Each structure stands twice: as structure tokens, then as C-alpha cells.
Amino acid sequence: MAFRPGDHFVICDQCGFKRYASDCKMTWNHLFVCADTCWEPKHPHFKPPRPKGEKQSVTISRPEKTDVFITENITADDL
């Protein structure tokens, strides 16, 4: 490997070979790999398409009711 001014060596996270940093790329999952042999684009399966223009708001909203507590003594016969 010849000297390249301003470039440095790195170890590929995929194959473990020593490469110049200018010959490597960062993957979508933050691995620094060889651009020509180890790099793969992100598979479309990991980023499903989103429906456009979908409304996220609730169409009918009602205020939350207050809790009602029974203050009388209830026995098993009352049920």
C-alpha cells in the first residue's frame, strides 16, 4: 500500500482488512466497511412505506368522565 497524503488506515468492521479511510463507507447501522466489497445498501424491508396524507387526529372526542364511587356497604346478597 502506497502513501496517500491526508489519508489514514482503518480496519473494516465487516471483513477485518486494513484499508484506506477514503476507500471505506459508513453503513446504515454505523459500521465502517470497504466500499467496493463489503458495503451493501439498506434493504427496503427495513423502511416500510408510509401512507401519505393519513390523518392522525381523533374525529369524535369526548371529555373523560369523573369516577363515581358507591359509598353504601354492599353485601354478597346485593349482587
C-alpha positions as CSV (number, residue, x, y, z in Angstrom):
1,M,0.0,0.0,0.0
2,A,1.4,3.3,-1.1
3,F,1.5,6.5,0.9
4,R,-1.5,8.8,0.4
5,P,-1.1,12.3,1.9
6,G,-4.1,13.2,4.2
7,D,-5.4,9.6,4.2
8,H,-5.1,7.1,7.0
9,F,-5.6,3.4,7.5
10,V,-8.7,1.9,9.1
11,I,-9.8,-1.7,9.8
12,C,-13.0,-2.8,8.0
13,D,-15.7,-3.7,10.6
14,Q,-17.1,-6.4,8.2
15,C,-14.0,-8.3,6.9
16,G,-11.2,-7.0,9.2
17,F,-8.8,-6.0,6.4
18,K,-6.7,-2.9,6.6
19,R,-7.9,-0.3,4.1
20,Y,-7.5,3.4,3.5
21,A,-10.3,5.5,5.0
22,S,-11.1,7.0,1.6
23,D,-11.9,3.5,0.3
24,C,-14.5,2.8,3.0
25,K,-18.1,3.8,3.7
26,M,-20.4,4.0,6.7
27,T,-23.3,1.7,6.6
28,W,-26.9,2.4,7.8
29,N,-26.2,0.5,11.0
30,H,-23.0,2.5,11.7
31,L,-20.3,0.0,10.5
32,F,-17.3,1.4,8.7
33,V,-16.8,-1.1,5.8
34,C,-15.0,-1.5,2.5
35,A,-16.8,0.5,-0.2
36,D,-16.1,-2.0,-3.0
37,T,-16.6,-5.4,-1.3
38,C,-18.4,-5.2,2.0
39,W,-20.8,-2.2,1.6
40,E,-24.5,-3.0,0.9
41,P,-27.3,-0.5,0.7
42,K,-30.1,-0.7,3.2
43,H,-32.7,-3.2,2.3
44,P,-36.2,-1.6,1.6
45,H,-37.7,-4.1,4.0
46,F,-36.2,-2.1,6.9
47,K,-38.0,1.1,5.9
48,P,-41.7,0.3,5.0
49,P,-43.5,2.9,3.0
50,R,-45.8,5.3,4.9
51,P,-49.2,6.2,3.7
52,K,-49.2,9.8,2.7
53,G,-51.9,12.2,4.0
54,E,-53.1,9.9,6.7
55,K,-55.0,11.8,9.4
56,Q,-53.8,11.0,12.9
57,S,-56.4,13.0,14.8
58,V,-59.5,11.6,16.6
59,T,-62.7,12.6,14.8
60,I,-65.0,12.2,17.8
61,S,-63.6,13.2,21.1
62,R,-65.4,13.2,24.4
63,P,-64.2,14.5,27.8
64,E,-63.2,12.0,30.4
65,K,-66.0,11.3,32.9
66,T,-65.4,11.6,36.6
67,D,-65.3,8.4,38.6
68,V,-68.5,7.5,40.6
69,F,-67.9,5.7,43.9
70,I,-70.5,3.9,45.9
71,T,-70.5,4.9,49.5
72,E,-73.0,2.3,50.8
73,N,-72.0,-1.0,52.2
74,I,-72.7,-3.7,49.6
75,T,-73.1,-7.3,50.7
76,A,-73.0,-10.5,48.6
77,D,-76.8,-10.6,48.7
78,D,-77.0,-7.3,46.9
79,L,-75.1,-8.7,43.9
